[in-house]
Amino acid sequence: MTTEPRPGTDRSLLFIVKPSSYAAAGVPVFMRVELHGEEGAVPLVEVFTAEEGEYVKVAAARAGQTLSLAEPYEITFDPAVLAGPRRR
C-alpha cells in the first residue's frame, strides 16, 4: 500500500502519472490524502485498489466521516485527525 499526501503537487502527476506507475509496479492499494480544500483544512482520504492494471476507488471519507477498511489492513478513523494543530 502507498499513501499520497497532496501538498500542492501538480495534479496531473498525482492523478495520472503516479497511479499508473504504482499499478505497473504491482502496488495493490493506494490512498490519496488531501489535507486542504477551498475552505481550509478539510481532510479527504480516498482509497483505490488495482483491478486489471487500473485503480478503482473503493472508499472515501472527509473530516467528520468514518473511513473503514478491512484490507490490506483493518483500520477505522475519521480523517479529521489528520488536520490537528500544527507545531511551530
HUHUJO-V846170 format. One record per residue. N is the residue number from 1. SS is DSSP state (h for helix, s for strand, l for the rest). PHI is phi as a letter, one per 30 degrees, with the letter a starting at -180 (NA if undefined). OMEGA is omega in degrees with one decimal (none if undefined). Layout:
BEGIN
n->N ss->SS phi->PHI omega->OMEGA
n->N ss->SS phi->PHI omega->OMEGA
END
This chain:
BEGIN
n->1 ss->l phi->NA omega->173.5
n->2 ss->s phi->b omega->179.7
n->3 ss->s phi->b omega->-178.8
n->4 ss->s phi->c omega->170.2
n->5 ss->s phi->d omega->-175.2
n->6 ss->l phi->b omega->-178.9
n->7 ss->l phi->c omega->-179.8
n->8 ss->l phi->j omega->178.7
n->9 ss->l phi->d omega->177.6
n->10 ss->l phi->e omega->-175.9
n->11 ss->h phi->d omega->179.7
n->12 ss->h phi->d omega->176.5
n->13 ss->h phi->d omega->-177.0
n->14 ss->h phi->d omega->-174.1
n->15 ss->h phi->c omega->-177.1
n->16 ss->h phi->b omega->-172.7
n->17 ss->h phi->d omega->-176.7
n->18 ss->h phi->d omega->178.6
n->19 ss->h phi->e omega->178.0
n->20 ss->h phi->d omega->178.6
n->21 ss->h phi->d omega->179.1
n->22 ss->h phi->d omega->180.0
n->23 ss->h phi->d omega->179.3
n->24 ss->h phi->d omega->-179.7
n->25 ss->h phi->d omega->178.0
n->26 ss->l phi->i omega->177.5
n->27 ss->l phi->d omega->-173.3
n->28 ss->l phi->d omega->-175.9
n->29 ss->s phi->b omega->168.5
n->30 ss->s phi->b omega->178.8
n->31 ss->s phi->c omega->173.4
n->32 ss->s phi->c omega->-177.6
n->33 ss->s phi->c omega->176.8
n->34 ss->s phi->c omega->-174.8
n->35 ss->s phi->d omega->-175.8
n->36 ss->s phi->b omega->175.8
n->37 ss->s phi->b omega->-179.2
n->38 ss->l phi->d omega->-177.2
n->39 ss->l phi->c omega->179.3
n->40 ss->s phi->j omega->-175.8
n->41 ss->s phi->d omega->176.9
n->42 ss->s phi->b omega->-174.4
n->43 ss->s phi->e omega->174.6
n->44 ss->s phi->b omega->176.3
n->45 ss->s phi->c omega->176.7
n->46 ss->s phi->c omega->-178.6
n->47 ss->s phi->c omega->-178.5
n->48 ss->s phi->b omega->173.7
n->49 ss->s phi->b omega->-179.1
n->50 ss->s phi->d omega->175.0
n->51 ss->s phi->b omega->179.5
n->52 ss->l phi->h omega->175.4
n->53 ss->l phi->i omega->177.2
n->54 ss->s phi->b omega->179.8
n->55 ss->s phi->c omega->177.4
n->56 ss->s phi->b omega->178.4
n->57 ss->s phi->d omega->-178.7
n->58 ss->s phi->c omega->179.4
n->59 ss->s phi->a omega->175.3
n->60 ss->s phi->a omega->176.8
n->61 ss->s phi->a omega->175.1
n->62 ss->s phi->c omega->175.6
n->63 ss->l phi->e omega->-179.1
n->64 ss->l phi->j omega->176.5
n->65 ss->l phi->c omega->178.8
n->66 ss->l phi->c omega->174.2
n->67 ss->s phi->c omega->179.5
n->68 ss->s phi->b omega->177.0
n->69 ss->s phi->b omega->174.6
n->70 ss->l phi->c omega->-178.8
n->71 ss->l phi->b omega->1.5
n->72 ss->l phi->d omega->176.2
n->73 ss->l phi->b omega->177.0
n->74 ss->l phi->d omega->-178.6
n->75 ss->s phi->a omega->175.3
n->76 ss->s phi->b omega->178.0
n->77 ss->s phi->a omega->174.1
n->78 ss->l phi->c omega->-179.7
n->79 ss->h phi->e omega->177.3
n->80 ss->h phi->e omega->-179.5
n->81 ss->h phi->d omega->-179.5
n->82 ss->h phi->d omega->-177.6
n->83 ss->h phi->c omega->177.8
n->84 ss->l phi->d omega->179.8
n->85 ss->l phi->d omega->179.5
n->86 ss->l phi->d omega->176.0
n->87 ss->l phi->d omega->178.9
n->88 ss->l phi->c omega->none
END
